Amino acid sequence: MISLAALVTGGVGAAGAVGRFVSGIEVQLIRWFWMILLTGLGLSAPLSAWAADVSVAVASNFTAPMQRIAQEFERDTGHRAVLAFGSTGGFYAQIKNGAPFEVLLAADDVTPARVEQERLGIAGTRFTYATGRLALWSTTPGLVDDQGEVLRRGGFERLAIANPKLAPYGLAAIETLTTLGLLQRLQPKFVQGENITQTYQFVASGNASVGFVAGSQITRDGKITEGSSWIVPAALHRPILQDAILLNPGKDRPAAAALLAYLRGTKARAIIRSFGYEE
């Protein structure tokens, strides 16, 4: 005999799976079906409390871990995270202009604080979900040493860096070079990406020999995926605290609240650590 819990969980999961392949009207019909079924079983909670979509603006550096977290989130809760990736500065401009994102996962702590101050987000929901690490990276084995001396030694034509006005990792790179006294010397070699994903692509494609990227982009399970790298000491730049906040469109939305809670959970924390982020 099938248990009530199995029936509900299986039903919601089926609705979520079908919803990815059918039209909006069909999705609504499926939701009505399950609402009628739940009501018939004596459950008064609406279907939205069981399964819904949540629109999430995600900083580019957090692409890979968030994709994995979203899969686990849907599997564990039935809710589906609809992800958009880009620069934190770009998302701030969109949110200010009315973009209907429900959750912001920023690459810094300044932008969510500003969002909260300007009443674009819900006060009291902001928290640090990850602390990022900056890395100097090349696809060429041995080119980048573990002390970053390649920056002084040279031997490369282009240095990729994210736009420091839009990307916190780009700002951290500028701070690092300033601390090392190398900014003026290396500035003529800069190839600037609009976000950290584009910066990574400059290096991965060979358009730049080396570049400052997010450690999460080149790390899997604590190991570098390819090439050579230097994990920049945290003392060379301000901490890259990455904060999340519930945005106004997500107020009173169970899926949005569930996602923020999930990010604090054991499973999500383990995934975040596996990509090289600090607690």
C-alpha positions, 0 to 999 in steps of 0.5 A, spaced: 500 500 500 502 506 498 503 511 503 500 518 504 507 521 504 509 517 498 503 519 494 504 527 495 512 527 494 511 523 488 505 527 485 509 533 486 515 531 483 511 528 477 508 535 476 515 538 477 518 534 472 512 534 467 512 542 468 519 542 464 516 540 458 509 542 457 506 549 456 504 553 462 496 551 461 498 544 462 502 546 468 496 549 471 492 543 470 497 539 473 497 543 479 489 544 479 489 536 479 494 535 485 490 541 489 484 537 488 487 530 490 490 533 496 484 536 498 480 530 497 485 526 502 483 531 507 489 536 506 488 543 506 495 546 504 495 549 497 499 546 492 504 552 492 506 550 499 508 544 496 511 545 490 513 552 486 518 556 482 523 561 485 527 566 480 534 567 483 539 572 480 546 568 481 553 571 481 557 568 476 562 565 480 557 561 484 554 558 477 557 551 478 555 550 485 548 553 485 547 549 479 548 543 483 544 546 489 538 547 485 538 540 483 538 537 490 533 543 492 528 540 487 529 533 489 529 534 496 523 540 497 519 539 490 521 547 489 524 549 482 530 554 482 530 558 476 537 561 475 539 567 472 547 568 472 551 575 471 555 580 474 552 583 481 552 590 479 548 588 473 543 585 477 543 590 482 541 595 476 535 590 474 532 589 480 532 597 481 528 597 475 523 592 477 526 585 475 522 580 478 527 576 481 525 573 488 532 572 491 539 575 490 545 571 491 551 576 490 558 576 489 559 581 495 556 583 501 555 591 499 550 590 494 545 586 498 546 591 504 544 597 499 538 593 496 536 592 503 537 599 505 533 602 499 527 597 501 528 593 494 529 587 499 526 584 505 529 587 512 532 581 516 533 576 511 540 578 509 546 573 510 553 570 508 552 564 504 559 563 502 566 567 502 570 567 496 577 566 494 580 569 488 585 565 484 590 567 479 590 561 474 593 559 467 591 553 463 598 552 462 601 547 467 607 550 471 606 557 468 603 560 475 607 558 481 604 557 488 607 564 490 604 568 485 611 570 483 609 570 475 606 577 476 613 580 478 617 575 473 612 576 467 612 572 461 605 573 459 602 578 454 595 579 457 592 578 464 584 577 464 581 581 470 573 582 471 570 589 471 572 592 478 566 596 477 561 591 476 564 584 479 567 584 486 572 579 484 575 584 479 575 589 485 579 584 489 584 583 483 585 590 483 586 591 491 591 585 490 595 588 485 595 594 489 597 591 495 603 588 491 605 594 488 604 591 481 598 595 479 601 600 474 606 595 471 601 590 469 595 595 467 597 595 460 596 587 460 589 587 462 584 584 458 577 586 462 571 581 462 564 584 464 563 579 469 568 573 472 565 568 467 567 572 461 574 573 465 574 565 466 573 564 458 578 569 456 583 564 460 580 558 458 580 560 451 587 562 450 585 569 449 589 571 456 595 567 458 593 568 466 587 571 469 584 573 476 578 568 477 574 565 482 577 559 486 570 556 485 571 556 477 577 552 477 576 547 483 572 541 484 573 537 491 578 541 493 583 540 487 585 544 481 581 542 475 587 543 470 593 548 469 596 552 474 594 556 479 595 561 485 590 562 491 591 569 493 592 570 500 586 573 503 590 578 507 592 581 500 584 584 499 578 585 503 574 579 504 569 577 499 563 576 503 558 573 498 551 575 501 544 573 499 537 576 500 530 575 499 527 580 494 521 584 495 517 579 489 519 573 494 515 576 500 510 571 502 513 566 497 514 559 500 519 557 495 523 563 496 524 562 503 525 555 502 531 556 498 534 561 503 533 556 508 536 550 504 542 554 503 544 554 510 543 547 511 548 541 511 547 539 504 548 546 501 554 547 505 558 541 503 557 543 496 559 550 497 565 547 500 567 542 495 568 548 490 573 552 494 569 557 498 570 558 505 565 557 511 
